[in-house]
Amino acid sequence: MVYRPLRYEQVMKAAEAFDVRARRMFNGMGVYTGEKMFAFLHGEDVGLKLGSQDRESALALPGAELMRTEPDAEPMREYVRMPKEVLDSFDKFQYWVNKSAEYAQSTRIG
């Protein structure tokens, strides 16, 4: 399964304050700021890379969980699949996208 164009457009709009680009990977799309990936799109899902405290907060949201590229795949340990409530609110989504992009930029490894 690939990503939904609507989700791609949503991420790109929310991250317009950052230098972002995207490229296909696995069965979806990775979104990068500079050389560091901060988001992964797969079907309807958007996974955002978050630091430990933000990841804990995000995982406490109803419906959030660690992102997987396939249902039976190992979870992407730093990526949280954003719940529908966040995806349906531009302000909430932009807040989490900014947290994700800022975290990715602060890491030493992409």
N, C-alpha and C positions, 0 to 999 in steps of 0.2 A: 504494500500500500504506500502511496506517496502522500504528499501533503495537499491540503485544500488551498487553492489560491486565495480565498478569503482570509485564511489564517496568516498566510505570507504577507498580504497587504496590511493586515492588522499589526503584525510585529513591526514591519518596516515603518508604518506611521507612528507607532508608539516609540520607536527608537530613532526618530529623525534627528534628535539632538546629538547622536553619536555617528561616527563614521562607520557605516554598516554595509555589509555585503552578504550574499548568501550563496551556498553551493549545495548541490545534491550529495547526499551521503547515505549509506545504508539504504533503508527504504523510506527516506524522508529528505529533509532539508535542514542543513546547519546554517545558523545565522551568526555572523562574526562581527566583532568590533576590532578593527585592526586585524591581527592574526589570531585573536582569541574568540573561540566559540562561546556564546552565551545563551543561545536558544536552539531548540531542536523541534522541528515540526514533523508530525507524522499523522496523516489522516486529519481528523478533527482536533487532535491534541497539540498543545504547545507545552514543551518542557523548558523551564528556565533554570539556568545554573545559578545557585545561591550559596553564600557562605553559611557556616553552620548555624548561627543564630537566626538569620533570615529563613533558612531552610526549615528550621524547627517551627517558626511562626507560620510559614506557608503550609507545612504539612498539617498544622492544626486546623486549617480551613476545611470545612465540610466538602468532601469529594476530592481533595488533593491527595496525591500519592507520588512516590518516586516514578519517574518516567521510564518506560520500557519501549524498545523498538518493535517488539512483538509481545503478545500476551504471555508467552512462556519464556521470554528472554530474561536475562539478569537485569535488574534495574540499573539505570544510569545513576550512580551514587550521589552526584551533586545536583541532579536535575529533578525539579518538581513539576509534575504534570498539573497545570493550572486548572482549577475547577471551573465549571460553566459559569458560576456566579462572577468570577473574576473576568473570564473571557467576554462576558456580556456587558461589562462596565468598562468603558474606555479609561476612566480615571483610575480605577483599581488596577486595570491591566497595565497602564502606563507606569504606575507606581512600581509594580513588580518587575517590569521590563527594565526600568531605570536601575533598580537594585541589582538585577542580574548583570546588566552591561557594566555597571560600576565595579561589581565584584570581579567579573572576568578581566577587566582592565587592570585590576590590582594584583592579579595572580602572576606568578613568575612563569608558570607553565600553561600553555594554551589549552 
